[in-house]
Each structure stands twice: as structure tokens, then as C-alpha cells.
Amino acid sequence: MQLLLLVLCAVNGGWMGANPNSAGALGVQQYLKKQGIDTPVINIPAALLTPEWLEAVLVDAILVGKLLSSPLTTSPRSSSTKPFTITASVVVTSRMANLFTHSAPKEEAKGYCLYPMGCRGPQTKANCGVVRWNHRRSWCVASGGPCIGCCTANPNDPGENWVETNTPFRARFRDLRIGGLVVQPEAIAWTLTGVVAAALVIHGFGMKKMGRTDGGADFEPIREWDKKHPSESIGQYDEEVLKGGK
Amino acid sequence: MARSVIDPVTRIEGHLRVEMEVENGVVSDAWVSGGCFRGMELVVKDRTPEDAAHIVQRICGVCPVSHSHAATIAAEKAYGITISNNARIIRNLIEGAQFLHSHILWFYTLAALDYVNPPERSEGKRRQRL
């Protein structure tokens, strides 16, 4: 028995599964695993689905018969789920970054790229760039809207949803959520730097207190070079220095 | 007095539960409640208003633009932003397009089955052909 799932929310819980997930949303795959039901699942991770995409998967499943090897299929039966790849039969997924030339040639020629505005195109696997929307009229990036990556799904981590992964949508800087805690990468960097600096300071004071810095390193009474070239010697150290040394 | 419950009410956007008290074949009292909790307010919390406008679109597949619009207006009120006239016109055009889309989608996928019975229709056609 094959299960065909259409909408993103059924794949991984969608935005409902995002932190704090107060509704306890689960993807169907997760739910089946939780219930111990062993059924292969086809995930089509699109918050909105083009008919072309659905047809492509159906053609892949029925005519080609390579359901379990298709890129968006994950099966709880086999632990090794295949990562996203482009199948030979139907191009279901492709990297949007490679498709800018087909979608917005004018803007591409001018060198416009929405990536600095937080466009998730390069890391999102969907066929929006090829198929486009509204009878192949346009799609988000072609109309100047940075992709928010609403097709995000990870076959190896069925709980990963697009809201959790991609917010804030309009920034390349992202929230890192550890449980209920929201932290920024910069905060982690500064914390680590602070910890290292504090450790060095404490280490310094400890060394001082233990007396291991007292007097410094051993002094040599006479420089090595001076020993070899007595005629060019600049003389002995001061008495004060020698007293301090050993 | 009999109690009748319809849960969930289908072919609407979301899920609804209707409880009715029926007396002698007449509904004497009724309660309607939306029982599907999704936690949108809590998901949007701690995120930027820009993100909220994108997330709240997914409340409803029939009227996504309106939710985005509402979230945008709320953010603008909070920040005290006044939009330009051109922006207002563009937004209203998008909202108008959304009206069209929403009505068509609602009629053909949600409401049409109340007015049309496909099996009956096909049977009638077969009879005609015979």
C-alpha cells in the first residue's frame, strides 16, 4: 500500500510543527512511525502544489514504477532514505539557482540576485522555476519576491519544517532554536569568545597565585652569542637582573 | 429531546463542529464551535512581522492573501507606518484578484457538490444517450 501525501503540512507538520508546536503537529510519516504502522510514504513537500508536480510524481509512480527510488519518497521500511536527486524519468526537483536564466532572463542579465535579501532559492528543491505558476505565468523569484523555501523537507529528518528552517525569511542571518530557546549565531560566537577570554584571565591569575610566574623564565648569566664572540660582547647583564635570575 | 452532532463539518475551510438539540423534528438549540487548534498565534510569536505575514497566509488556502494583508496592516499600525497611495492601489488589486480566486475556489471545490450530484448527472447523460 502506498500513501500519497500532497500538502506540506502532511509531510512534516508545516508551520504548525514550528516552535513551540503547541498543537503537537506531526507529519503523517512521523505519525505512522509513532503508531508503528509500516507503510511507504510519498512526500511532496509543497505548501502549494502545482498540478504538474503531482502528475510528475504519479507518472513516476505508476508508469515508471520507481516509486521507492524517486527523490521525494521516504519509506519507514528502509532506514536509508535517498536524498534529493533528479530522476531520469521526470525532473521533479531541481535547484532553483540553476534556473534563474529560464525564469527571469532580463533580471539575470542585469545581475540582480535576491540571495542577499534572504532568497532561499539555492537551497530549496522544488520545480517552481521550471513549471511556474498560473499556467506557467510566473513564480515568486521572477516577480521579485525572494523565495521563502516553503518546499523545505528533509527525508532524513521528517520533523524539519520550512518555518523552523527558514525564518527569518528576509535575512540570511537565522534564528537557531534549541528547544524553546531562540539564539542567534552571533550570540553563540560572542559567548564562546567571552568564555575563552575569561578562561585565559582566570588561568593568568591562577598561574600568578600558584607562584609559577614568579621571576619569569630562567635567565642565562651570559648571552650565548657573547660567549662565542667575547671580543664583540656588549657586556654582562646588570647586577639587578642577575639577582632576580637563577 | 434528541441531540445530534455533526463533527467535523466538511467542505469548509477548517473544521467545524455543530451540536443540535432536536425536539419533534425541529432544531430547538444549536452550538457551533471550531475545534481545530493549530496555534498560529504562538507560532508567530517571537518572529519578525515580515515572517508573520508569510506564515499567516497558510491559515487558509481559500483566502491566503487576506491573512497576509491583515498581518501587514497590523505590523504597520504597530510601527506607525503610512503606506504610499501606489502601494495601497497595488494591495487592493492583489486583494481583488484574491477575491476572484477565492470565490472560484470556494464554489468549485467546496460548495458545488451541494448543488451538483455527479453520479446523478452521469446517469442522466447515459439515459439521454440511450
Contacts between the chains, C-beta under 8 A, distances in Angstrom:
chain1	res1	chain2	res2	distance
A	9	B	58	7.9
A	14	B	58	6.7
A	15	B	40	7.7
A	15	B	43	5.7
A	15	B	55	5.2
A	15	B	58	5.3
A	16	B	38	5.0
A	16	B	39	6.4
A	16	B	43	7.1
A	18	B	43	5.0
A	18	B	55	7.8
A	19	B	43	7.4
A	20	B	39	7.5
A	20	B	42	5.6
A	20	B	43	7.5
A	21	B	39	7.2
A	21	B	43	7.9
A	22	B	37	7.7
A	22	B	39	3.9
A	22	B	42	4.8
A	23	B	37	5.4
A	23	B	38	5.1
A	23	B	39	4.4
A	25	B	38	7.4
A	47	B	58	6.3
A	48	B	61	7.8
A	148	B	54	5.5
A	163	B	43	6.7
A	163	B	51	7.9
A	163	B	55	5.9
A	167	B	47	5.4
A	167	B	48	7.7
A	167	B	51	4.7
A	167	B	55	7.8
A	168	B	47	6.9
A	168	B	48	5.0
A	168	B	50	6.8
A	168	B	51	5.3
A	169	B	50	6.4
A	169	B	51	5.4
A	169	B	54	5.6
A	170	B	48	7.5
A	170	B	50	5.0
A	170	B	51	7.7
A	175	B	47	7.9
A	182	B	46	5.8
